[in-house]
Amino acid sequence: MDGMLRTFIAIELPAEARDKLVSVLEALKRSGADIKWVEPENIHLSLRFIGDVSPDKAEEIKKLLAGTAAGFKSFELTMKGIGAFPDLSFPKVIWAGVDRGAAESARIAGELEAKLQAIGIAGEERKFHPHITLGRVRSQRNSDKLRKLVETVGFEAGPVIKAGYITLFMSRLTPQGSVYTPLFKAKMAMI
């Protein structure tokens, strides 16, 4: 797999929004649950995980992103609620929900999915659900405490986020955690 790039497509969040989510993370950490929390600088709204691609395929994806982004107007996002996949009874991923902008995010993700498949990227098995991953559960230790905290943490809105770009990221796994590097930012049409 030498020379391959581990990639995903996302909407970046401004520091103010990430800070709001970090305060939620800090509250949830009090549960003592066994969770690998997302580093603050890595918090984003994923549109599509792609995985390993060649540099040539990454160039194709950049062109696809530019065309896709140009066909969408920039829009506003807000965050609301905390939840878990598949559910709070047996959580595997802890997330913050997307309120305003969820429909736009889903339309962009749907178009990206079709275009990625057309250039030979395997289809996504799961239906797209707009969310911001906060952490991945490693074991069920203290999951009851976590569930109670998730149910009581009142998380609503935070700042209004202006989504104006779709970004292709490279993800590099290190012993300290994932490092995300933007490879290409595709600008959406302005409102």
The 8 nearest C-alpha neighbors of each residue, nearest first, counted from 0:
[[1, 3, 2, 51, 4, 53, 52, 5],
 [0, 2, 3, 4, 53, 51, 52, 54],
 [1, 3, 0, 4, 53, 54, 52, 51],
 [2, 4, 53, 52, 1, 0, 51, 5],
 [3, 5, 51, 52, 6, 53, 169, 2],
 [6, 4, 51, 50, 170, 169, 52, 3],
 [7, 5, 169, 50, 49, 168, 170, 4],
 [6, 8, 48, 49, 168, 47, 167, 9],
 [9, 7, 167, 47, 46, 166, 168, 45],
 [10, 8, 45, 46, 166, 44, 165, 11],
 [9, 11, 44, 165, 166, 43, 45, 164],
 [10, 12, 43, 9, 44, 13, 166, 165],
 [11, 13, 43, 16, 17, 10, 14, 160],
 [12, 14, 15, 16, 17, 11, 160, 18],
 [13, 15, 17, 16, 18, 12, 40, 19],
 [14, 16, 18, 13, 17, 19, 158, 12],
 [17, 15, 19, 18, 14, 13, 158, 12],
 [16, 18, 14, 20, 19, 15, 21, 39],
 [19, 17, 21, 15, 20, 16, 14, 22],
 [18, 20, 16, 22, 17, 21, 157, 15],
 [19, 21, 23, 17, 22, 18, 24, 16],
 [20, 22, 24, 18, 23, 19, 17, 25],
 [21, 23, 25, 20, 19, 24, 26, 18],
 [24, 22, 20, 26, 21, 25, 27, 19],
 [25, 23, 21, 27, 26, 22, 28, 20],
 [24, 26, 22, 28, 23, 27, 21, 29],
 [25, 27, 23, 24, 28, 29, 22, 152],
 [28, 26, 24, 29, 25, 30, 148, 23],
 [29, 27, 25, 30, 26, 31, 24, 32],
 [28, 30, 27, 31, 26, 25, 32, 145],
 [31, 29, 145, 144, 28, 32, 27, 141],
 [30, 32, 29, 28, 141, 33, 145, 144],
 [33, 31, 141, 30, 140, 34, 142, 145],
 [34, 32, 137, 138, 140, 136, 31, 139],
 [35, 33, 136, 137, 135, 32, 36, 134],
 [34, 36, 135, 134, 136, 37, 137, 33],
 [37, 35, 134, 34, 133, 38, 135, 24],
 [36, 38, 134, 133, 39, 41, 42, 35],
 [37, 39, 41, 40, 36, 42, 176, 133],
 [40, 38, 41, 42, 17, 37, 21, 18],
 [39, 41, 38, 42, 17, 14, 37, 43],
 [42, 40, 38, 39, 43, 37, 179, 178],
 [41, 43, 39, 40, 17, 37, 38, 131],
 [44, 42, 11, 12, 131, 10, 45, 41],
 [45, 43, 131, 10, 9, 130, 46, 11],
 [46, 44, 9, 47, 43, 8, 10, 131],
 [45, 47, 9, 108, 8, 44, 48, 10],
 [48, 46, 8, 45, 7, 49, 108, 9],
 [49, 47, 7, 50, 8, 6, 46, 45],
 [48, 50, 7, 6, 47, 51, 5, 120],
 [51, 49, 5, 6, 48, 52, 7, 4],
 [50, 52, 5, 4, 3, 6, 49, 53],
 [53, 51, 4, 3, 56, 57, 5, 50],
 [52, 54, 3, 56, 55, 4, 57, 2],
 [53, 55, 57, 56, 58, 52, 3, 4],
 [56, 54, 58, 53, 57, 59, 52, 60],
 [55, 57, 59, 53, 58, 54, 52, 60],
 [58, 56, 54, 60, 55, 59, 61, 53],
 [59, 57, 61, 55, 56, 60, 54, 62],
 [60, 58, 56, 62, 57, 61, 63, 55],
 [59, 61, 63, 57, 58, 62, 64, 56],
 [62, 60, 64, 58, 63, 59, 65, 57],
 [63, 61, 65, 59, 64, 60, 66, 58],
 [62, 64, 60, 66, 61, 65, 67, 59],
 [65, 63, 67, 61, 62, 66, 68, 185],
 [64, 66, 185, 62, 68, 67, 63, 69],
 [67, 65, 63, 69, 64, 68, 62, 70],
 [66, 68, 64, 70, 69, 65, 63, 71],
 [67, 69, 187, 70, 65, 71, 66, 186],
 [70, 68, 187, 188, 66, 67, 71, 65],
 [69, 71, 68, 67, 66, 188, 72, 187],
 [72, 70, 68, 69, 187, 188, 73, 67],
 [73, 71, 188, 189, 187, 190, 74, 70],
 [72, 74, 163, 189, 187, 162, 188, 190],
 [75, 73, 162, 161, 72, 100, 76, 163],
 [74, 76, 161, 160, 100, 162, 159, 99],
 [77, 75, 100, 160, 99, 159, 161, 162],
 [76, 78, 99, 156, 159, 98, 97, 160],
 [79, 77, 97, 156, 98, 96, 155, 157],
 [78, 80, 155, 96, 156, 98, 97, 154],
 [81, 79, 154, 96, 95, 155, 82, 78],
 [80, 82, 95, 94, 96, 149, 154, 79],
 [83, 81, 94, 93, 95, 80, 149, 87],
 [82, 84, 93, 86, 92, 90, 87, 94],
 [85, 83, 86, 92, 90, 91, 93, 82],
 [84, 86, 83, 90, 91, 89, 87, 92],
 [87, 85, 84, 83, 90, 88, 89, 82],
 [86, 88, 90, 83, 89, 146, 82, 84],
 [89, 87, 86, 90, 146, 142, 143, 85],
 [88, 90, 87, 86, 91, 85, 139, 142],
 [91, 89, 87, 83, 86, 84, 92, 85],
 [90, 92, 136, 84, 135, 85, 89, 83],
 [93, 91, 135, 84, 83, 90, 134, 136],
 [94, 92, 83, 134, 133, 82, 132, 135],
 [95, 93, 132, 133, 131, 82, 81, 83],
 [96, 94, 81, 131, 80, 130, 82, 79],
 [97, 95, 130, 79, 80, 78, 81, 94],
 [96, 98, 78, 130, 101, 79, 129, 77],
 [97, 99, 78, 77, 79, 101, 100, 96],
 [98, 100, 76, 77, 101, 97, 75, 78],
 [99, 101, 76, 103, 102, 75, 104, 98],
 [100, 102, 104, 103, 97, 99, 98, 129],
 [103, 101, 105, 104, 100, 106, 99, 129],
 [102, 104, 106, 100, 105, 101, 107, 74],
 [105, 103, 101, 107, 102, 106, 100, 108],
 [104, 106, 108, 102, 103, 107, 109, 101],
 [107, 105, 109, 103, 108, 104, 102, 110],
 [106, 108, 104, 110, 109, 105, 111, 103],
 [109, 107, 105, 111, 46, 106, 110, 112],
 [110, 108, 106, 112, 107, 111, 105, 113],
 [109, 111, 107, 113, 112, 108, 106, 114],
 [112, 110, 108, 114, 109, 113, 115, 107],
 [111, 113, 109, 115, 110, 114, 108, 116],
 [114, 112, 116, 110, 111, 115, 117, 109],
 [113, 115, 117, 111, 116, 112, 110, 118],
 [116, 114, 112, 120, 118, 117, 113, 111],
 [115, 117, 120, 119, 113, 118, 114, 122],
 [116, 118, 114, 115, 119, 113, 120, 112],
 [119, 117, 115, 116, 120, 114, 59, 60],
 [118, 120, 116, 117, 121, 115, 122, 114],
 [121, 119, 116, 115, 118, 122, 117, 49],
 [120, 122, 116, 119, 123, 115, 49, 124],
 [123, 121, 116, 124, 120, 112, 115, 113],
 [122, 124, 125, 121, 112, 126, 47, 48],
 [123, 125, 122, 126, 121, 127, 112, 47],
 [126, 124, 123, 127, 128, 122, 47, 48],
 [125, 127, 128, 124, 123, 109, 105, 129],
 [128, 126, 125, 129, 105, 108, 109, 46],
 [127, 129, 130, 126, 105, 101, 125, 96],
 [130, 128, 101, 97, 127, 104, 105, 96],
 [131, 129, 96, 97, 95, 94, 128, 44],
 [130, 132, 44, 95, 94, 43, 133, 96],
 [131, 133, 94, 134, 93, 130, 95, 92],
 [134, 132, 94, 37, 93, 36, 131, 95],
 [135, 133, 36, 93, 37, 35, 132, 92],
 [134, 136, 92, 35, 34, 91, 93, 137],
 [135, 137, 34, 91, 138, 92, 33, 35],
 [138, 136, 34, 33, 135, 35, 139, 91],
 [139, 137, 140, 33, 136, 34, 32, 142],
 [138, 140, 142, 141, 33, 137, 32, 136],
 [139, 141, 32, 142, 138, 33, 31, 143],
 [142, 140, 32, 144, 143, 31, 139, 145],
 [141, 143, 145, 139, 144, 140, 32, 146],
 [144, 142, 146, 145, 141, 147, 88, 140],
 [145, 143, 30, 147, 141, 142, 146, 148],
 [144, 146, 142, 30, 148, 143, 147, 149],
 [145, 147, 143, 149, 148, 144, 87, 142],
 [148, 146, 150, 144, 145, 149, 151, 143],
 [147, 149, 145, 151, 150, 146, 152, 144],
 [150, 148, 146, 152, 151, 147, 145, 81],
 [149, 151, 147, 148, 152, 146, 153, 81],
 [152, 150, 148, 149, 153, 147, 146, 154],
 [153, 151, 149, 148, 150, 154, 23, 81],
 [152, 154, 151, 155, 80, 150, 81, 149],
 [155, 153, 80, 79, 152, 81, 156, 23],
 [154, 156, 79, 80, 157, 78, 153, 77],
 [155, 157, 78, 79, 77, 158, 154, 159],
 [156, 158, 155, 19, 78, 16, 159, 77],
 [157, 159, 16, 160, 156, 77, 15, 78],
 [158, 160, 77, 76, 75, 161, 157, 156],
 [161, 159, 76, 75, 158, 162, 77, 12],
 [160, 162, 75, 74, 163, 76, 159, 73],
 [163, 161, 74, 73, 75, 164, 160, 76],
 [162, 164, 73, 187, 186, 161, 74, 165],
 [165, 163, 186, 185, 187, 162, 184, 166],
 [164, 166, 185, 10, 184, 9, 68, 186],
 [167, 165, 184, 9, 8, 183, 10, 168],
 [168, 166, 8, 183, 182, 7, 181, 184],
 [169, 167, 181, 182, 7, 180, 6, 8],
 [168, 170, 6, 180, 5, 179, 181, 4],
 [171, 169, 179, 5, 178, 6, 177, 168],
 [172, 170, 178, 177, 173, 179, 169, 5],
 [171, 173, 177, 176, 178, 170, 174, 175],
 [172, 174, 176, 175, 177, 171, 178, 170],
 [173, 175, 176, 172, 177, 171, 178, 35],
 [176, 174, 173, 177, 172, 178, 38, 171],
 [177, 175, 173, 174, 172, 178, 38, 171],
 [178, 176, 172, 171, 173, 170, 179, 175],
 [177, 179, 171, 170, 172, 176, 180, 173],
 [180, 178, 170, 169, 168, 177, 171, 181],
 [179, 181, 169, 168, 182, 170, 178, 171],
 [180, 182, 168, 183, 167, 169, 166, 179],
 [183, 181, 168, 167, 180, 169, 184, 166],
 [182, 184, 167, 166, 181, 61, 185, 168],
 [185, 183, 166, 165, 164, 186, 167, 182],
 [186, 184, 65, 165, 164, 68, 64, 166],
 [187, 185, 164, 68, 163, 184, 69, 188],
 [186, 188, 68, 69, 163, 73, 164, 72],
 [189, 187, 72, 69, 71, 73, 190, 186],
 [188, 190, 73, 72, 187, 163, 71, 186],
 [189, 72, 73, 188, 74, 187, 71, 163]]
